[in-house]
Amino acid sequence: SGKILELSQFCPWSSHLFDLEREDSSLGTDATYVIFGDTSGNWRVQAVPISDGSFDNRKALPEPWRGKRDEELSKESGIDDCIFIHASGFIGGNKTRDGALQMAIKALEDF
């Protein structure tokens, strides 16, 4: 659907995404979350901001998940291997790619 983008590793992506959206209007502004591998071998899910440099997101990660960690977060979300969701909902982590992807999918579907 174009709502979730995947990077094999972290790179500074937000300004490039906004450049691409400006240059090619057919891309729209549907990207909502980006998942990527981090330096520790875990995976992150990050909400796309509404504009480059903004602290407001197109869709923050779900409120009930925010500020939770580990088993508490896995239980709340129904997704195994969760690590954290930041209190503001802009970023979260999971031990696996599939887990990070499931976090993004469930955030789009349920909230």
Secondary structure, DSSP 8 states (H G I E B T S, - for coil): --SEEEESS----HHHHHHHHHH-GGGTT---EEEEE-TTS-EEEEE-BSSTT-SSBSS-S-GGGTT-BHHHHHHHHT-TTEEEE-TTSSEEEESSHHHHHHHHHHHHHH-
